[in-house]
């Protein structure tokens, strides 16, 4: 099935649910991204800064680029001028760097706090207590060039539906608490980015507002640039 048809089928499922679709285009060639673009997709997610920057430079300028992978502080400067949303803020140090680069580029950069919800050591993210500590920190409260618009989480890579459901539920519950405590009067704090190709339907059931889908759109073929 074509990329366009894959997109059509997924959008048919989620369009009525007010859920944003991030097409995860990491490792995919520009031709595949353009096929999705021509089918109406405008939000794409990448996890490598260099690849993201190259694609931004060569593809249509009305694409909204999301950084969904782990971000090192020393690479923020390369995406700060154009990035639409950074999903993976996992430390105050990183947030400080994003704020600094936002100031240089005279813009506010939208961010999600990545929360650790998986039962896997390989995943990044803030613990619940760490996220509260970050939001309570005076340095964060003085930042003028970032905007935290929600939370992101990556569930455990498992087929156990009960475990996935519990992890997504935990993130949604934590989101509600953070909203009440820190963003009660901020209508912009509204996003919960959770769910990928294998588990996005369950994530939506548990309250996801953004799903990150790659293989269900583009297939599993990797593109290795020379």
Buried (B, 14 or more C-beta within 10 A) or exposed (E): EEBBEBBEEBBEBBEEEEBBBBBBBBBBBBEBBEBBBEBEBEBBBBBBBEBBBBBBEEBEEEBBBBBBBBBEBEBBBBBBBBBBBBBBBBBBEBBBBBBBBBBEBEBBBBBBBBBBBBBEEEBBBBEBEBBBEBBEBEEBEEBEBBBBBBBBBBBBBBEEEEBBBBBBBBBBEBBEEBBEEBBEEEEEBEBBBBBBBBBBEBBBEBBBBBBBBBEBBBBEEEBEEE
